[in-house]
């Protein structure tokens, strides 16, 4: 077990190689000292929001199924695979959304409670802001989904919007 070269307290989990005056020097850093120097360990990455999502993707049985006899086909346009997405969190091209649609929809449903966009409509530069008008039935359906997904703040906002229409 190597001790941290900087603080001397923690276990060295990162080897940092520095070239000083043409000479190679190796420092063994604990996770805390490595983070202070801007070197992120895999454990520290998992503590970030993106790292948490990527870790969830790696542990997600939908995106990481049991090895099958037939591997999933790659994207016909760029050749990227679902395994590439699992490892990097990035898709290769726009066609990947079609090629890997079902696993991506399931991931979005789990992360956001829905696989359908319910945010604001695009407003181009110079266009006046106009809120989208939803029908009462659409608001009622969103309210029921919010309650089912235990999104109570959203449910309260939708309830109030429905009351204003009455």
C-alpha positions, 0 to 999 in steps of 0.5 A: 500500500502506497501512501499519498505523496502530498498529505501522507495520510490517505492511500495513494489511489492515483499515480500522477506522472510529472516531467520536471526539468526533463526528469520523470517524477511519480506522485502517489495521491489519495482521492482527496489530494487528486481532486484538489489537483483536478485529477478525478478518480472513478469514485469521484466521478460517480459523485457528480450528477453526470457520473451518477447518471452514467453509473445508473446506465451501467447498472441499468438492466434495460441498457445492460441486458444479459449477454445475448446470443445475437448482439444488438445490431449497430446503427445502420448510419454510423455503426455505433452500438448500444454498448458504445452508448453504455460506455460513453453516454453518447450516441454516434449520430441522429439515426441512433435515436431510431436504431436504439429507440426502445432502450432509450425510451425506457431510460428516459421514462425511468429518469424523467417519469415520461418519455414524452417532452412536456416542456416549453415549445421552441421560441425563435429569436424575435418571436413573441412569447406565447404560452402553449394552450393545452386542452382541459383533457390534456391537463387532466391527463398530465395531472393523473400522470403526475400523481401516479409518478408522485410528482406532487408539486407538478400535480399541484400546479396542474390542479391550480391551472384546471381550477383557473379554467373552471 
